[in-house]
Amino acid sequence: MSEQSAKLSFEGKTFDLPVRVGTENERVLDITALRSSSGLISLDEGYGNTGSCQSRITYIDGERGVLRYRGYPIEELVEHSTFTETAYLLIFGELPTESQLSEFRGRLTEHQFLHENMRHHFEGFPPNAPPMAILSAMINTAGCFQPDLVQPSDDEHFLETVARLMSKVRTIAAASYKTSIGQAIMYPRFDLGYGSNLLHMMFSRPNRSWEVDAEIARALDQIFILHADHEQNCSTSTVRMVASSQANLYASVAAGVCALWGPLHGGANAAVIDMLSQIHERGGRVDSFIEKVKNKEEGVRLMGFGHRVYKNFDPRAKFIKQSCKAVLDKLGVHDPLLDIAMKMEDVALNDPYFVERKLYPNVDFYSGIIMRAIGIPVNMFTVMFAIGRIPGWIANWREVRMNPQGRIYRPRQIYAGPTSRAYIPIERRGGS
Ligand code: CMC
């Protein structure tokens, strides 16, 4: 990063602040030394204007709708790559050679089983436990079964623990689904790819194996690629925050799962289906729902719309919309929710409320319709997002831990509570 500087004048003094420039010419005011030189700190609730780190992993240009992993455009990766290869790229920084990829695949296959004792943990959850809760808890549980690996000490160690985590997350996800519907947990197969194996473990039964359709498996693989990383979003920032305290990889990723769960983040894919289903049940009246959103009635938002960074279009949403139509055609499914979604998109994109605020469909707007058509239940949608996001979380965890200048993440605040006051004994506190 090359350096220029900006000047800040305050109370008759001038302070020089370095301006750093990223490899894509993004200019950043470096305020690291601002407090020690001027006594001032910055305030930016929601971090909308704060660069929390320097990262070499993912680049987004929200104004132009650009998304690149390690320099490679998302459009090229989704067309030519696989989730396993993209995961390797994100985590290790370069596309793998044939032998590196085959070794990585081999490790993913080798480590797909859970320790048999982990089955008892699944039995301890109540029948309707949310799969995101199970996923987070069981990632930490999986870490307990390999304590020597959760804090990898060298490259070989790291490769091994990455393969274990990525592979087991898929097995845990399927097992959490099976547990939630009271069916037998299925073992993974050695002859299936990453996404196909997940579908097999979710939909096969001991007495009936589920035929994995190659086109559907590819569509799921592409969904995973599109979700694999997205720079400093809420869950990735959470993973980095936890990693900065030197917490282990499994604990950091489990925290990421919890952050992803919320409806403003990964939980939006399930919230979109809930929203579309409600509109459908009430006669498909899109216009009246849009009016409700615009009037901000009861805080209703158009779920699957808007993004903190994308102010033009979300390149992931473009692809997912196409894929949605292709998957539904392939499966011969006609989903009235797709019709409602397309109508809503059309109405919103021509309405000044959404146009002025630069609100476009995001990755979650159509992904749920694809997953629903495949037969994935709504409460598993965000788990699917989490499986896709694992490589990004791992890559960010590693970046934090490999940073020789790294410090614990510890933001400051502006205190707005009461000033100092004397303790009041309970008998003198009054009240009714
Ligand atoms: N529907 C209606 N109004 C919206 C929406 C929406 N989906 N999103 C933003 N707005 C309005 C908001 O009310 C505000 O209006 P005003 O200026 O009148 O107060 C303005 O647009 C700016 O909104 P904001 O809340 O300051 O924007 P943000 O950058 O803090 O929030 C967001 C980004 C994604 C949380 C938000 O757009 C949202 O809630 N979207 C719906 C949930 C969703 O789809 N989330 C998935 C995000 S993409 C995948 C992921 O990262 O997980």
Boltz pocket constraint, residues with backbone or C-beta under 6 A from the ligand:
constraints:
  - pocket:
      binder: B
      contacts: [[A, 46], [A, 233], [A, 263], [A, 264], [A, 265], [A, 266], [A, 267], [A, 268], [A, 293], [A, 300], [A, 301], [A, 302], [A, 303], [A, 304], [A, 305], [A, 306], [A, 307], [A, 308], [A, 309], [A, 357], [A, 359], [A, 362], [A, 363], [A, 364]]
      max_distance: 6.0
